[in-house]
């Protein structure tokens, strides 16, 4: 009976750990997606406002406690982290977003990152 009780306790503990790990992964994915959409909104705003628009943004080294990499082409923004990549469409831009300070400008109707 003792052995059965220990085995049952280990099974329950293992199940709990699996659920906790899934919850942490879901939380990380949600934070990454949320930040990607926030950056997407900034770039869309810059593409829709008047020429001469300029805004400084700061991209942190970590989102929450999670490390990530950021890259973009002229139409796609990608946040890469351990488990996956989050890609969102963005307006056509010139320049590259990087961790740290970035300036988003509307120059002649074109979004420019400095």
C-alpha positions in Angstrom: 0.0 0.0 0.0 2.9 2.4 0.8 4.5 1.8 -2.6 1.2 2.4 -4.3 0.7 5.6 -2.3 4.2 6.9 -3.3 3.7 6.0 -6.9 0.3 7.8 -6.9 2.0 10.9 -5.3 4.7 10.9 -7.9 2.2 10.7 -10.7 0.3 13.6 -9.3 3.5 15.6 -8.8 4.6 14.9 -12.4 1.2 16.0 -13.7 1.4 19.2 -11.6 4.9 20.0 -13.0 3.7 19.4 -16.6 0.8 21.8 -16.1 3.1 24.5 -14.5 5.5 24.2 -17.4 2.7 24.6 -20.0 1.4 27.6 -18.1 4.8 29.3 -18.1 5.3 28.6 -21.8 1.8 30.1 -22.5 2.6 33.2 -20.4 5.9 33.7 -22.3 4.2 33.4 -25.6 1.4 35.8 -24.6 4.0 38.4 -23.4 6.0 38.1 -26.7 2.8 38.4 -28.8 1.7 41.4 -26.8 5.0 43.2 -27.3 5.1 42.4 -31.0 1.6 43.9 -31.4 2.7 47.0 -29.4 5.6 47.5 -31.8 3.3 46.8 -34.8 0.9 49.5 -33.6 3.8 52.0 -33.3 4.9 51.3 -36.9 1.3 51.5 -38.3 0.8 54.8 -36.5 4.0 56.2 -38.0 2.9 55.2 -41.5 -0.6 56.8 -41.1 0.4 60.2 -39.6 1.7 63.3 -41.2 5.2 63.7 -42.7 7.6 64.9 -40.1 6.3 62.6 -37.3 9.0 61.4 -35.0 8.9 59.3 -31.9 11.6 57.7 -29.8 10.9 54.2 -28.4 13.0 52.0 -26.2 13.2 48.3 -26.8 14.3 46.5 -23.7 16.8 43.7 -23.5 14.2 41.4 -21.9 10.4 41.2 -22.1 9.4 40.4 -18.6 12.2 38.1 -17.6 12.6 36.5 -21.0 15.4 37.1 -23.5 14.5 37.6 -27.1 16.0 38.7 -30.5 14.3 41.2 -32.7 14.6 41.5 -36.5 12.6 43.0 -39.3 12.4 43.0 -43.1 10.6 45.8 -44.9 7.2 44.2 -44.2 7.6 41.7 -41.3 8.6 42.1 -37.6 9.9 39.0 -35.9 10.5 38.5 -32.1 12.5 35.3 -31.6 12.7 33.5 -28.2 13.7 30.1 -27.0 10.6 28.2 -27.9 9.3 30.0 -31.0 9.1 33.1 -33.2 6.4 35.7 -33.3 5.9 37.3 -36.7 3.6 40.2 -37.3 3.0 42.2 -40.5 4.1 45.8 -40.5 4.0 48.7 -43.0 6.9 49.1 -45.4 9.8 50.5 -43.4 13.4 51.5 -44.0 15.9 50.6 -41.2 16.2 48.0 -38.6 14.7 47.9 -35.1 17.2 47.1 -32.4 17.2 46.7 -28.6 17.8 50.0 -27.0 16.8 53.4 -28.3 15.1 53.7 -31.7 13.6 56.7 -33.5 10.6 56.1 -35.7 10.0 58.8 -38.3 7.7 59.5 -41.2 9.9 60.9 -44.0 8.1 61.6 -47.2 5.3 59.2 -46.3 7.9 56.4 -45.6 8.5 55.0 -42.2 12.2 55.2 -41.3 13.9 53.7 -38.3 17.0 55.4 -36.9 
